[in-house]
Amino acid sequence: MEYQKAAELNGLCNGKIVTEYLCRNGFSELTVDAKKVAVQHKNETSRKEAEDESRLPALEEAYTTILRGLGENTDRQGLLKTPLRAAKAMQFLTKGYHETIYDVLNDAIFDEDHEELVIVKDIDMFSLCEHHLVPFFGKVHIGYLPSKKVVGLSKLASILLLILFIAVQERLTKQIAMAISEALQPVGVAVVIEAAHMCMVMRGVQKMNSRTVTSAMLGAFREDPKAREEFLALTKSA
């Protein structure tokens, strides 16, 4: 298979080598060892589900302070329970801290002699922008070229349920691609996110129809233009 040969020739998409390649191309936030990437990601973004209830009063108080800072009367009927509701909503919108992408993928990997492109496209997603703490939402396309291993298709879609944390779209795109690369050790991984950012729609430039598109191409998808073109053609909106 042409893609397989290209990936083997360049030594990409196998743990440490892949990550070193990424670092040379400006993804310096990722450590060189892919195993350390998984540990680093989990440690930096972990939050135990059992801790949510104990943290709720502090969050509620913080929202009360914010409302008062905006000049609101938190004792009026419409706002009496708003700080608590807002605190619970924020915990829900960041529940991705409870589990990592790696946890989801690793229990659904199967040996399969399939070497052609696998794509799951138009997966709905939403997350919170870390710059303004407002939502961004859109679609994600994920593709990979297997190397004797495949992952359950529903698990690729389930990844998007775990990105409920404070993030930036650029980093999020890379994190998804790296997680799939580490779990499957495929010939290549491609991820594209197209999202609308409320920080651009409701504030700032206030551009209602603006969309931000980010991509992460690993292995054959970065090295082989034909692989990249096939993925982009198959995920292109009608």
N, C-alpha and C positions, 0 to 999 in steps of 0.2 A: 504494500500500500504506500503511495507516494507520501502521504502525510506522516506515516509512521517512520519512514526512512529519513525524512527531513528532521523530525524531532530527535531520532536517535543520533543523527550526525551532529547535531548541535548540543546534545546532552541536556536537553531542557525537560522541564516538568517532572523532575524526580528530586523531591526534597530540597536539600541544600543547594544544589546547582541552580534550580529554578529561582530560588530566592536571591542568590548572588546575582543572577542576571537582572532581576528586578531592581536590585540596589544600584547596579551600574546604570540603570536607565531612570534614575531619579526617585525610585520608591524607597527613599532612605529611611522611612519610619519603620520599615519591616526589618527585623533582625535577620542575620544571615542563615541561621539554622531554622528550617521550617518547623521542627518540633518545638523549638523555643517560641516560635510565633504563636502556636496554639496555646502554650502556657501563658505567654505574655498577654494574649487577647483575653483569656479567661480571667486572669488575675486583675487586669485593669478594668474589666467591665462586669465583674461578678457582684451579685446582690442576692442574698438568700431570701427566698420567699417568706420564710418564717419571720424575717426581720421587718417586713412591711408594716405589720400591725403596730409594732413598737415605735416605728418611725413616724407613724401617722400624726400624732399630736404636734410634733415639731413642724411638719409640713403644713398642717392646718393653721398653726400660729403664724407661719411665714406668709400664707395667703391672706390672713387677716391683716397683717402688716402692710402688704402690698395694696390691698383695697383701701385701707386708711390713707396710705401714701398717695393714692389717686384722688383722695378727697371724698371717698364714699363713707356713708354711715353704715357700719357693719351691724348695727342693731336694728336696722329696718327689716321688715318681714321678708322681703325678697332676697336678702343677703344673709339671713341668720345661719343657714346651713351651707352657704356657698363655699366658704373656706374648706370645709370638710369634703364636700363634693369635688371641689377642684383638686384637693390633695389625693383623693382616691382615683380621680381621673388621671392625674399625672403618674401615679404608680402603675396604672394599667397601661398607659402610653409608653412606659419604660420597662415593661415586664420582660423584655428581651434580655435584661441583665440576669434573669434567673437561670438561663440555659444558653449554651453557646451553639453556634452553627455546627461545630465539630461533634458535639454530643448527639445531634440529630442525625447526621450523616453516617456516623460510624456503626450504627446498629442496622443499617439497611444496605450494605454493600454485598454484591453477589458476583461470583465468578461467572463470566459469560464471554464466549468467543465471538464478540461483536466489535468490529473495527470502524464502522461508519459513524457519521455524525449523529449525535443525539441532541435534540433541542426541546426545551419547554419554554414557550413564549407567552407573552401577554399575561404575566403573573401580576396581579394587583399588589401594590405595596404602599405603605405609608410609614413615615418615621418623623422624628423631631429634629429640626435644624439646631445645631449646637450654638449658633451665633445669636439667634433671637428666640429660641424655644417655641417656635411655631411650626406647624406641620409642613412637610413636603410629601407629595404622593404621586403615583403614576404607575408605570408598567416596567417589568423586568423581563429580559430575555436571557436565558442561560443555555449554553451549548457546550458540549465536550466531545472529544474524540477518545473513546475508551482504549485502554490497554489491558485487556483481559478481565476488567472489572467494570460493573455497572452499578448504579444506585437506583433504588426505587423512585419512579418518576414523581410520586406524591411527595417524596422527601425533598426534592428540589423545590417544589412549590411551598413546602412547609418552612423552608429557610426564611421565607419572607415574613412568616409569623414571628420570627425571632429577631428581626431587625428593629423591634420596638425599643429603641434606646436613643439617646442623644448622639447625633452623628452629623457628618457632612457627606454629601452624596459621593464625592470623589473617593474618599476613604472607604465608604461602605461598599462601593463597587469592587474595589481591590480586595476587601475582606472576604466577600462572597467568593470571588475567584480563587483566592488563596486557600480557603477552607475546602473547596471542592478539589483543588489540586492536591492538597495534602492527603485528603481522605481516599481519593481514587488513584492517585499517581497516574493520571491519564496522559495521552500524547499531547493534548492541548485543552485549554479551557477558555471560553469567551463569555463575558457578561456585559450586557448593555442595560443601563437604567435611563429611562426618560421620565422626568418628573416636573411637576409644577410646584414652585416654592411660594408659600404664602407670604414670605418676607419680601418677595418681589411683586406679589399681587395686591396685598392689603396695605403695604407701606412702601417707603422708598420710591422706586420708579413706577410702581402701580401698573404693571403691564399684565393685563388679564390673560393674554394668550401666550405668554412666554413659557418655554419649556427648556429645561436643562438636560442635556444628553451627556452621559459619561460612559466610558467603556474600559474594560480591563481585558487584555489579550495575553494569554500565557502559552508557552510552548509553540506548537505548530501554527496557532492562530496569529502569533506575532511574527514568526519566521517565514511562513508560507502564505503569500498573497492569495493563492487560490482557496486555501482553507478559510481565510478571513472573509474573502468575497462571498463564498458560499454561505457562511453563517449570516452575514449582513443581508444577503439577498433573501434568505429564507425567513428572516425576522422583520423584514421591511414591511411597514404598514401598507395595506392596500389603498 
